[in-house]
Amino acid sequence: MSAPNAALREATETSAPLARTARLAALARENFHFIWRSLRRLGVSQGAVDDAAQQVFEVASRRLGEIEPGRERAFLFKSAILVAAEATRKAATQRARDGGDAVDELDTGLPNPEEATDWLRRRMLLDRVLAALPVDLRVVFVLFELEELSMVEIARLLDLPPGTVASRLRRAREAFHGEARRCRSLPSPDGDPK
């Protein structure tokens, strides 16, 4: 092999890992917080969400060559849906094995116990209501209502027709409000009315 060809091959071999690393770093920098929030809102517990987010980016690292440029966020979000489903399934299995529900530890940073308790109750209500929604409805609801993405962005992200997104959002809102009413009517664990 001639010297110029060997130099070109060596430059290509050393620049490919650098480009891969740069692309992964950009993916994490641009999407980590979105993926973390999405996982949490898809039912991953507070204590497991960091590990779940890492799993999403590990999947992206392994399959980086398959991710179309411009579709990175969609790939990450679809991976997050699968990771969240697996994490919530494992958590439910663990709770069943342990014989009860574990309350997530929360670092609320609120100044007094009453506010912290109120915030925790509202968060638990939100988690309960979101968990009751079917996954296809929950995903659209979370992206629109909590992440504040437009329906066009959601359609593009999930690779769905805009009409399907609108229909799922309407049904998700109805289900959300119905489930919230139902949960509010239940007695609280300490026996006090809500």
C-alpha positions, 0 to 999 in steps of 0.5 A: 500500500502506498504511503498516501493510501496508508495515511488516509486509511489511518486518518479515517480509522482514527476519526471514525471513533472521534465522530461517533463519540462526538455524536453521542455526546451531542445526543446526550447534551441535547436530549438527556433532560427530555429523556429523563423527564419522559422516563419519570412521566412514563412511570419509572420511579424516582430511584430508578430513573437515572439508571433507565436514562443511562440504558436509553443512551446505551441502546443509542450507543450500540445502535448509533449507526442505525439512527437516521440523522435528524431522527435521533430524538424519535429513536431515543424516545421510542427507546425510552418507552421500551426501557420505561415499560421494562423498568415498571414491570421489574418494579411491580415484580419486586413490589409483589415479591416484597409484599407491598408498595414502596414509596419513592424517596423524594428530595423535594427541597420544600421548606416545611413538612406540610408543603412537602407532604402536599407536593408529594400527594399531588405527585403521587396522584399524578403518577397514579393517574398517568400509570392508569392511562394506556401507554399509547395515550400516556405517551401523547398526553405527556408529550403534549401536556407536560413536555409542551410539544406541538401535535406536529412535533409529536406526530413526527417524533412518534411517526404517526399521522397528525389525526392519530395524535389528535385522537389519542390526545383527546382520548387521553385527556378524557381518560386522565380527567376521569381517572383523576376524579376517581382517584380523588374520590378514594379515601387516603391511606391514612383514612382522611378524606382528600 
